[in-house]
Amino acid sequence: MQAISVRQPWAFAIARGGKTVYNHVLPTAYRGPLLIHASMRVDLGSCDSPLIRSAGWDPRDPLATLGAVIALAELADVCTAALHGERCGCGPWAEPARCHWRLAEVRALPRPIVALGRVDPWVPPPSLVTEVHAMLATAALRHSR
């Protein structure tokens, strides 16, 4: 499993608001589970963005926290068309001249898990992965009752 640290409110938009594209300067060969970590940095200028507002941005929401894992997603594909100046169909969240990491099956965690992140994609410690899986399993059990 890998993880990415994403500035708020973009991390929130992934966890709660249907943002299915993570913009990165480089592609990756990795496909599979990807933890979404809300970094300690905030992109204050984007808090009033129409996309962020449409995602339901609420700084009081627990998933608007900083310095914590807030979701689990699948990295399904990476589109590099925009990196080469070509058009792509990655949607409104996709930035020009960036690789678009396409996220699927995003599951917000019931509560944030405090963790240290990194600037580049990183491998989370096994204890963090175990905690995420346990939390999601418990939430699924509660939901099925």
PETA-V932330 format. One record per residue. N is the residue number from 1. RES is the residue in one letter. BURIAL is # if it has 9 or more other ideal C-beta (glycine too) atoms within 8 Angstrom, else .. Layout:
# PETA-V932330
n->N res->RES burial->BURIAL
n->N res->RES burial->BURIAL
This chain:
# PETA-V932330
n->1 res->M burial->#
n->2 res->Q burial->#
n->3 res->A burial->#
n->4 res->I burial->#
n->5 res->S burial->#
n->6 res->V burial->#
n->7 res->R burial->#
n->8 res->Q burial->#
n->9 res->P burial->#
n->10 res->W burial->#
n->11 res->A burial->#
n->12 res->F burial->#
n->13 res->A burial->#
n->14 res->I burial->#
n->15 res->A burial->#
n->16 res->R burial->#
n->17 res->G burial->#
n->18 res->G burial->.
n->19 res->K burial->#
n->20 res->T burial->#
n->21 res->V burial->#
n->22 res->Y burial->#
n->23 res->N burial->#
n->24 res->H burial->#
n->25 res->V burial->.
n->26 res->L burial->.
n->27 res->P burial->.
n->28 res->T burial->#
n->29 res->A burial->.
n->30 res->Y burial->.
n->31 res->R burial->.
n->32 res->G burial->.
n->33 res->P burial->#
n->34 res->L burial->#
n->35 res->L burial->#
n->36 res->I burial->#
n->37 res->H burial->#
n->38 res->A burial->#
n->39 res->S burial->#
n->40 res->M burial->.
n->41 res->R burial->.
n->42 res->V burial->.
n->43 res->D burial->#
n->44 res->L burial->.
n->45 res->G burial->.
n->46 res->S burial->#
n->47 res->C burial->#
n->48 res->D burial->.
n->49 res->S burial->.
n->50 res->P burial->.
n->51 res->L burial->#
n->52 res->I burial->#
n->53 res->R burial->#
n->54 res->S burial->.
n->55 res->A burial->#
n->56 res->G burial->.
n->57 res->W burial->#
n->58 res->D burial->.
n->59 res->P burial->.
n->60 res->R burial->.
n->61 res->D burial->.
n->62 res->P burial->.
n->63 res->L burial->#
n->64 res->A burial->#
n->65 res->T burial->#
n->66 res->L burial->#
n->67 res->G burial->#
n->68 res->A burial->#
n->69 res->V burial->#
n->70 res->I burial->#
n->71 res->A burial->#
n->72 res->L burial->#
n->73 res->A burial->#
n->74 res->E burial->#
n->75 res->L burial->#
n->76 res->A burial->.
n->77 res->D burial->.
n->78 res->V burial->#
n->79 res->C burial->#
n->80 res->T burial->#
n->81 res->A burial->#
n->82 res->A burial->#
n->83 res->L burial->#
n->84 res->H burial->.
n->85 res->G burial->.
n->86 res->E burial->.
n->87 res->R burial->.
n->88 res->C burial->#
n->89 res->G burial->.
n->90 res->C burial->#
n->91 res->G burial->.
n->92 res->P burial->.
n->93 res->W burial->#
n->94 res->A burial->#
n->95 res->E burial->.
n->96 res->P burial->.
n->97 res->A burial->.
n->98 res->R burial->#
n->99 res->C burial->#
n->100 res->H burial->#
n->101 res->W burial->#
n->102 res->R burial->#
n->103 res->L burial->#
n->104 res->A burial->.
n->105 res->E burial->.
n->106 res->V burial->#
n->107 res->R burial->.
n->108 res->A burial->#
n->109 res->L burial->#
n->110 res->P burial->.
n->111 res->R burial->.
n->112 res->P burial->#
n->113 res->I burial->#
n->114 res->V burial->.
n->115 res->A burial->#
n->116 res->L burial->.
n->117 res->G burial->#
n->118 res->R burial->.
n->119 res->V burial->.
n->120 res->D burial->.
n->121 res->P burial->.
n->122 res->W burial->#
n->123 res->V burial->.
n->124 res->P burial->#
n->125 res->P burial->.
n->126 res->P burial->.
n->127 res->S burial->.
n->128 res->L burial->#
n->129 res->V burial->#
n->130 res->T burial->.
n->131 res->E burial->#
n->132 res->V burial->#
n->133 res->H burial->.
n->134 res->A burial->.
n->135 res->M burial->#
n->136 res->L burial->#
n->137 res->A burial->.
n->138 res->T burial->#
n->139 res->A burial->#
n->140 res->A burial->.
n->141 res->L burial->.
n->142 res->R burial->.
n->143 res->H burial->.
n->144 res->S burial->.
n->145 res->R burial->.
